[in-house]
Amino acid sequence: MKIMKNHKLFLLLLTFFYLNIQPTFSQKYDNTWLMGYYYSSFTNVTGLDFYFGNPVSVGFAPPFNFFSTGGACMSDANGDLLFYTNGCQVANFNNQLLPNSNLFNNYAPQNYTSVCDLWQSVISLPYPDQPGKFILMHYNYYTGSAPYGVSRLFYSVVDMNANGGTGEMTTKNMQVFQDSLIDSFLHATKHANGRDWWVITHQRSTNAFHLTLVTPAGPTQHFVQNTGPAVPRFDIGEGQAEFSPDGSMFGFVHNRFNSFYLFDFDRCSGTISFRDSVHITQSNPNEWPLWGGTFSPNSQYFYANTQKRILQYDVLAPSLAASEKLVGVDDGTGNPIFRPRPGPNGKLYYIGWGSETNLSVINNPDLADTLCDFQQHSVQLTSYHGTSIPDFPNYRLGPLTGSSCDTLTPINELLDDSYYDITISPNPNNGIFNISYGLQADRSGKLRVLDINGKEVYLRSLPIYSISQQMKLDFLASGIYYLQIVSGKNSESKKFVVVRED
């Protein structure tokens, strides 16, 4: 995150003689999360930085106010912030308005809140085969003549090669299609070729999905498919839509129906098909219905939440309803649970409804039942947020290797996946440190720690699609150790030193 360069540079210099920094593996586009607060001053805005693994709370001073809803942030492949948006305005990493971005998303001062105050209304994608360029897929709330609501999907392009690397909006508010769409229902996943993107939206009050394919030529193919139940319009905050990390499924929760709907998705053809649904019974008359939901990193579990409870569903089970497990209960000490977001370290982070200075977390979302470990109010922020949390697709999803549409994978990628680009910081350390790594897309791994004699002293699994972890190995004695990552038939090791003062 470039607004935190000073502290990063200090840490890097401090460990220079012990740490061999290799080029970052790639795809750390979701490294920085900026979360605003609707009623705060511009100088009192917070966020999270995953640069060194475990998130660090940061503060920044944007040139505009954030809404109580989400927006989009974009980091480069190394994890440094590039630009961010509240859905109406766009700023670069210097907190300056992006040139030519005025009237982005058809924003105008007189309709500041009515147009762009939507969740899941903008998502940022690396532009296929155009380095340094990013495509924003977005829609707004139409306030003209009836029918009111979301009616058009647009795209805009940000070129970070322009203006000496500080960026410029080179294309703005280009209409992809027009229809009556559900509010807060926009997401994306990689095409099976590992380069292009599928973008999904939904027609209001029908069972029709809109699928748009983004290629190096921009948003090209667009078609409609009918499957599953008819879905009425979401009002603000009335649901959440997500692709599974592996791209094979799509799921959404709907507040009005108080239900979770699961679909299968074909990354080659863009075909979506209804599989199952489950209705969530309120635990008491005062419990508000479903607000949020997302998949676990390994795509086996879906977590749906009301403002009081988090429920886990096994999407591999014959019946969603039969697999339901209660894995988290609101403790009543703060604002209710609202909406989750997967982190690059394989954890799920929950933002609360309303102003709070913390987030909650599920530490092990790939584990069944309460082993997933829900910890409320456990991640501290520098200042208040107002239910805003950015949306990201799974940028680390690779090609569907061996499929008929995996036409872009070089042969050397199929034969060699032995690079993991392990970094350890700080090094030396006291047994508590952060690691950054790059597994081949779609593969999990094992992390081993060996002592100087080659004896294994620690073993853990690495979540699929994760790129960073915090290690707490304060039981290690002073000495030299090797951290080894194993995935498939390949492994790589990095030396680190533990220095204990006790």
Helices and strands as residue ranges (DSSP letters): G 2-4, H 5-14, E 32-35, E 45-49, E 56-60, E 72-75, E 81-85, E 90-92, G 104-106, G 109-111, H 112-116, E 122-126, E 133-138, E 150-159, G 163-165, E 168-181, E 187-190, E 197-202, E 206-215, E 218-231, E 239-243, E 249-254, E 259-265, E 272-279, E 292-295, E 301-305, E 309-314, G 321-323, E 325-329, E 337-342, E 348-352, E 355-362, G 369-372, E 374-386, H 411-415, E 423-425, E 432-436, E 445-451, E 456-462, E 468-472, E 479-487, E 490-498
